[in-house]
Amino acid sequence: MSRKGKNRGIGIACGLWPAFGGACSAHVNVTPDGSVTLLIGSLDLTGTRTGLAQIAAEEFGISFDLVTVVTGDTDAAPYSEVSAGSKITRQMGIAVCRACQDAKDQLARHAAILLKVEPADLSFANGNVQVKGCRRDLFPWQV
């Protein structure tokens, strides 16, 4: 391809889609059977519930099938700003991740007392709280 002539040359293109911040909240409920329910206040746009369920499953080390995402109204769901396609997964994903981490911290504190170990010695996998390095599941969510 020749670069000579009218409307010929080399160019560079750049793009940016800012996903500005905003307030988002998520509520995580961990059940005794090892499943997790997320309660959020944003709508599902192009599969955002699927992405949020994947985030929760990854955080808890459980199967995606064990996560249910419920979108509530303003009477039931935690606060979330406007639902906009490119914003929901990023902003709500951060809220879901933090809510899962908080729930895990609470579970670890309770389990550590019962197992007589430090919370840092525990891990989450397969719907169980486990002492790191132990092969068998020692403690289901039931704390």
Sequence and secondary structure as in RCSB ss.txt:
>XXXX:A:sequence
MSRKGKNRGIGIACGLWPAFGGACSAHVNVTPDGSVTLLIGSLDLTGTRTGLAQIAAEEFGISFDLVTVVTGDTD
AAPYSEVSAGSKITRQMGIAVCRACQDAKDQLARHAAILLKVEPADLSFANGNVQVKGCRRDLFPWQV
>XXXX:A:secstr
    STT                B EEEEE TTS EEEEESS   TTHHHHHHHHHHHHHT  GGGEEEEE  TT
TS  B    HHHIIIIIHHHHHHHHHHHHHHHHHHHHHHHTS GGGEEEETTEEEETT SS  EES  
